């Protein structure tokens, strides 16, 4: 692990202190709740889940298993009426090539044309961003290959896919300080077979926070978005949103919310598609937020008082426009924290009080949320 990943953030030592933390994750039975949310544990003690759900209601999940620096990426499914996960299969064809140290790592998957799964992850030493996809039969993953290498990458890659066969893969990289980093993209127009050369797409001078993750999505209209944390002058570390309306050829770069900070907070962000557009979730100063991409000025945060830093937000939106926001309460970087969530209606008004606070997320891991076809939500942790 690189030393600056566990350094306290300047001026926020109490909030981000690495002392203390939560204990090991409990065995945690899968339990339905009364507010339309079901909780699912990652199987076999896995960590760093990422999931998508198809139109039939089957959840597709990838997660890291094994050593933090040299782990493997596993894949399972869960049908709408299934009581448990399927038997796991390994995604990476070359064993021990997946980095899963902390919340910014792990794999990311997307559903593309004809429900083909696309997956990306990275290895920190030597730095390489990998990609694979399911074959034409949809049953097995093809051999992995490196799409790009990096010189100073500390966070994993992300991708988005659309119904026309376009796949967009993003990462941030660059030598030296965070202020000199950029977000890069490479695009495939044939379902991930051939990739264009990678190129920087974030605004010049905005930088990219090295140890904060980034997340991408593509909406039904083909608009591609990416949420990332900037690092202009190594101080202006606000959350930012890249948007492309021309198939990834050009991107607009706008500020979601400012955060003046002298060091990387090691934060995460997520994107979710809903009936009225894309929703983005992020953290600022120990509080988590979500907003529609088309209306970033109206950010919503959970009610109640936090017991610790609120971090690692994840969101999903159902067919009615209701939103679930889940997060962890926990100090520092390594603690997974305790799982919490709250439901909101299409206007951002609370439908319930914050729930959770009893189940612990594994150290170095996060939760992920899904909106199910029946309008309920699943939280996987």
C-alpha positions in Angstrom: 0.0 0.0 0.0 1.3 3.4 -0.8 1.9 5.6 2.2 -0.3 8.6 1.2 -3.3 6.3 1.1 -3.3 6.1 4.8 -2.2 9.7 5.6 -4.8 11.9 7.4 -6.3 14.6 5.3 -5.1 18.1 6.3 -7.5 20.1 8.5 -9.9 17.1 8.8 -7.9 14.8 11.1 -10.9 14.2 13.4 -13.1 13.3 10.5 -10.7 11.1 8.5 -8.6 9.7 11.3 -7.3 6.2 10.6 -7.3 5.3 14.3 -10.1 3.1 15.6 -12.4 1.8 13.0 -14.8 -1.1 12.8 -14.1 -4.7 13.4 -14.4 -7.6 10.9 -17.6 -7.9 8.9 -20.3 -10.0 10.6 -21.6 -13.1 9.0 -24.7 -11.1 8.1 -27.7 -13.1 6.9 -29.4 -11.7 3.9 -32.4 -9.8 5.3 -35.3 -8.0 3.8 -36.4 -4.8 5.5 -39.7 -3.1 5.8 -38.9 -0.1 3.7 -38.6 -1.9 0.4 -34.9 -2.6 0.7 -33.2 -6.0 0.8 -29.7 -6.5 2.0 -27.4 -9.1 0.3 -23.9 -10.0 1.5 -21.1 -10.5 -1.0 -20.5 -14.2 -1.1 -17.5 -16.0 0.4 -16.2 -13.0 2.3 -15.6 -11.0 -0.9 -15.2 -7.3 -1.0 -15.5 -4.3 -3.3 -18.7 -5.3 -5.0 -20.0 -3.8 -8.2 -23.3 -4.9 -9.7 -25.8 -4.3 -12.5 -29.3 -5.7 -13.0 -30.8 -6.7 -16.3 -34.4 -6.2 -17.6 -35.4 -9.6 -16.3 -34.4 -8.7 -12.7 -31.2 -10.8 -12.6 -28.4 -9.2 -10.6 -24.8 -9.6 -12.0 -22.1 -9.0 -9.4 -18.3 -8.9 -9.5 -16.2 -8.7 -6.4 -12.6 -9.1 -5.3 -11.3 -12.1 -3.5 -7.8 -13.0 -2.3 -4.8 -10.8 -1.6 -5.3 -7.0 -1.7 -2.5 -6.3 -4.2 -2.8 -9.6 -6.2 -6.3 -10.7 -6.0 -8.9 -12.2 -8.3 -12.2 -10.9 -9.6 -15.2 -13.2 -9.2 -18.6 -13.2 -10.9 -22.0 -14.4 -9.7 -25.6 -13.9 -10.6 -28.8 -13.9 -8.6 -32.3 -14.3 -10.2 -35.3 -12.2 -9.1 -36.6 -15.1 -7.0 -33.3 -16.7 -6.1 -32.5 -17.2 -2.4 -28.7 -17.1 -2.9 -26.0 -16.3 -5.4 -24.9 -18.7 -8.2 -21.6 -20.5 -8.0 -18.7 -18.0 -8.6 -16.6 -18.0 -11.7 -13.3 -16.1 -12.1 -13.4 -13.1 -14.4 -9.6 -12.5 -14.9 -8.1 -15.2 -17.1 -4.6 -14.4 -15.6 -4.7 -15.1 -11.9 -3.8 -12.6 -9.3 -3.9 -9.6 -11.5 -6.6 -7.6 -9.7 -5.9 -4.8 -7.1 -8.4 -4.6 -4.2 -6.6 -2.6 -1.5 -9.4 -0.2 -0.7 -12.6 1.5 -1.7 -11.2 3.0 -5.0 -10.2 -0.4 -6.3 -11.9 -3.5 -7.6 -13.8 -4.2 -10.8 -16.5 -2.3 -12.7 -19.0 -3.9 -15.1 -21.6 -2.6 -17.5 -24.4 -4.1 -19.6 -24.1 -3.4 -23.3 -25.7 -4.5 -26.6 -27.6 -7.8 -26.4 -27.0 -7.9 -22.6 -23.3 -8.5 -23.1 -21.2 -7.9 -20.0 -18.2 -5.7 -20.1 -15.7 -5.6 -17.2 -12.6 -3.5 -16.3 -10.2 -3.5 -13.4 -6.6 -2.6 -12.8 -3.3 -3.9 -11.4 -1.2 -1.4 -9.4 2.2 -3.0 -10.0 3.0 -2.7 -12.8 0.1 -0.4 -13.6 -2.2 -1.8 -16.3 -5.9 -1.4 -17.0 -7.5 -4.6 -18.0 -10.7 -5.4 -19.9 -12.8 -8.5 -20.7 -16.3 -9.3 -21.9 -18.6 -12.2 -22.1 -18.6 -14.2 -25.3 -21.3 -14.4 -27.9 -23.0 -17.1 -25.9 -23.0 -14.8 -22.9 -21.8 -17.6 -20.6 -18.1 -17.2 -20.2 -15.6 -14.4 -20.1 -13.1 -14.0 -22.9 -9.3 -13.8 -22.1 -8.4 -10.5 -20.5 -6.2 -8.0 -22.2 -4.6 -4.7 -21.3 -6.3 -1.7 -22.8 -3.9 0.9 -21.3 -1.0 1.3 -19.0 -0.3 4.1 -16.5 2.6 6.0 -15.0 1.1 7.1 -11.7 -2.3 5.5 -11.5 -3.6 4.8 -8.0 -7.3 4.1 -8.7 -9.2 1.6 -10.8 -10.8 2.2 -14.2 -14.5 2.4 -15.0 -16.6 1.9 -18.1 -20.0 2.5 -19.7 -21.7 0.7 -22.5 -24.7 1.4 -24.7 -27.2 -0.5 -26.9 -25.4 0.4 -30.1 -22.2 -1.5 -29.2 -20.2 1.5 -28.0 -18.0 0.9 -24.9 -16.3 3.7 -23.1 -13.4 3.1 -20.6 -12.0 5.8 -18.3 -9.2 6.2 -15.9 -7.1 9.0 -14.5 -3.3 9.2 -14.6 -0.3 11.4 -14.8 3.1 12.0 -13.4 3.8 14.1 -10.4 1.2 15.9 -8.4 -2.6 15.5 -8.6 -3.0 18.9 -10.1 -1.2 17.7 -13.3 -3.3 14.5 -13.7 -6.0 14.1 -16.3 -9.0 11.8 -16.9 -8.5 9.6 -20.0 -11.0 7.8 -22.2 -10.7 5.1 -24.8 -13.7 4.0 -26.9 -14.7 0.8 -28.7 -17.5 1.0 -31.3 -17.7 -2.8 -31.8 -18.7 -4.2 -28.4 -15.1 -4.1 -27.0 -13.2 -5.8 -29.8 -11.1 -2.9 -31.1 -10.2 0.2 -29.0 -9.2 3.7 -30.0 -6.0 5.2 -28.5 -6.6 6.7 -25.1 -6.7 10.5 -24.8 -7.3 13.1 -22.0 -10.8 14.5 -21.8 -10.9 16.5 -18.5 -10.5 20.2 -18.6 -6.9 21.4 -18.7 -5.7 22.5 -15.3 -8.5 20.8 -13.2 -6.3 17.8 -12.3 -7.6 14.6 -10.8 -7.4 13.4 -7.2 -5.2 10.3 -7.4 -6.8 8.2 -4.7 -10.4 9.0 -5.4 -12.4 6.7 -7.7 -14.3 7.7 -10.8 -17.6 6.2 -12.3 -19.1 6.3 -15.7 -22.6 5.7 -17.2 -24.4 5.9 -20.5 -28.1 6.8 -20.6 -30.7 5.5 -23.1 -30.2 8.6 -25.3 -26.5 7.8 -25.6 -25.2 10.6 -23.3 -22.0 9.5 -21.6 -21.2 10.8 -18.1 -18.3 10.4 -15.7 -18.0 11.6 -12.1 -14.5 12.3 -10.8 -12.8 14.4 -8.1 -10.6 17.3 -9.4 -7.4 18.6 -7.9 -6.7 22.0 -9.3 -3.7 23.6 -7.6 -3.7 20.5 -5.4 -6.3 22.3 -3.2 -9.6 22.7 -5.3 -10.8 19.1 -4.9 -14.4 19.5 -5.8 -16.5 16.7 -7.4 -16.8 17.2 -11.1 -18.9 15.8 -14.0 -17.8 15.1 -17.6 -20.6 14.9 -20.1 -20.5 13.8 -23.8 -23.4 14.1 -26.1 -21.5 13.1 -29.3 -20.4 9.5 -28.6 -17.4 10.4 -26.6 -15.7 12.7 -29.1 -16.0 15.8 -26.8 -16.7 16.3 -23.2 -18.0 19.2 -21.1 -16.5 19.4 -17.6 -18.5 21.1 -14.8 -18.2 21.4 -11.1 -20.7 19.4 -9.0 -19.7 20.7 -5.6 -16.5 22.4 -4.3 -14.2 21.0 -1.6 -11.1 23.0 -0.6 -8.7 20.4 0.8 -4.9 20.1 1.0 -4.8 16.3 0.5 -6.7 13.5 -1.1 -9.7 12.3 0.9 -9.9 8.9 -0.7 -13.5 9.2 -1.6 -15.9 7.4 -4.0 -18.7 8.4 -6.3 -21.4 6.5 -8.2 -23.9 7.1 -11.1 -27.3 5.7 -11.6 -29.8 5.8 -14.4 -33.5 6.5 -13.7 -36.7 7.3 -15.6 -35.9 11.1 -15.7 -32.1 10.9 -16.2 -28.8 10.3 -14.5 -28.3 10.6 -10.8 -24.8 11.2 -9.3 -23.8 10.6 -5.6 -20.6 11.9 -4.0 -19.0 13.0 -0.6 -18.0 16.4 0.5 -16.5 17.1 4.0 -17.8 13.9 5.6 -21.4 14.2 4.2 -22.8 12.3 1.3 -25.1 13.8 -1.4 -27.0 12.9 -4.6 -28.4 15.1 -7.4 -29.7 14.7 -10.9 -27.0 15.4 -13.4 -29.4 17.9 -15.1 -29.9 19.8 -11.8 -26.7 19.6 -9.8 -27.6 22.8 -7.8 -30.3 20.8 -5.9 -28.2 18.3 -4.0 -29.9 16.1 -1.4 -28.2 14.7 1.7 -29.5 12.2 4.4 -31.3 13.5 7.4 -30.2 12.8 11.0 -26.8 13.0 12.7 -23.9 11.1 11.5 -22.0 9.0 14.1 -18.8 9.4 12.1 -17.6 10.4 8.6 -20.3 9.6 6.0 -18.6 8.2 3.0 -18.7 5.9 0.0 -22.2 6.8 -1.2 -24.0 4.6 -3.7 -27.4 5.3 -5.2 -30.1 3.6 -7.4 -33.4 5.0 -8.8 -36.4 2.8 -9.5 -39.1 3.1 -12.2 -41.2 5.4 -10.1 -38.3 7.8 -9.6 -37.7 6.9 -6.0 -34.1 7.0 -4.9 -32.1 5.0 -2.4 -28.9 6.5 -1.1 -26.7 4.1 0.9 -23.4 4.9 2.6 -21.0 4.0 5.4 -20.4 5.7 8.7 -16.8 5.2 9.6 -13.6 6.9 10.4 -10.5 7.0 8.1 -9.9 5.2 4.9 -9.6 1.5 5.7 -12.6 1.0 7.9 -15.6 -0.2 5.9 -17.9 1.4 8.5 -21.5 0.6 9.3 -24.1 0.4 6.6 -26.8 3.1 6.4 -29.4 4.1 3.8 -32.4 6.3 3.2 -35.2 6.5 0.6 -36.3 9.6 -1.2 -39.1 10.4 -3.6 -38.8 11.8 -7.1 -38.6 15.4 -5.6 -35.8 14.5 -3.3 -38.1 14.4 -0.2 -37.4 11.7 2.4 -39.7 8.7 2.2 -38.3 7.2 5.4 -35.9 7.9 8.2 -32.3 6.7 7.8 -32.0 3.0 8.3 -29.2 0.6 9.1 -26.4 1.1 11.5 -26.2 -2.5 12.6 -24.3 -4.3 9.8 -20.6 -3.7 9.1 -19.0 -3.4 5.7 -15.8 -5.3 5.4 -12.6 -3.2 5.9 -11.5 -1.6 2.7 -14.8 -2.3 1.0 -18.0 -0.5 0.0 -21.6 -1.2 -0.7 -23.4 -1.1 -4.0 -27.2 -0.5 -4.7 -29.6 -1.8 -7.4 -33.1 -0.9 -8.4 -35.2 -4.0 -9.0 -37.9 -4.2 -11.6 -40.6 -4.5 -8.9 -39.6 -1.1 -7.5 -37.7 -2.4 -4.5 -34.0 -2.0 -3.9 -31.1 -4.3 -3.1 -28.0 -3.2 -1.2 -25.0 -5.5 -1.6 -22.1 -5.2 0.9 
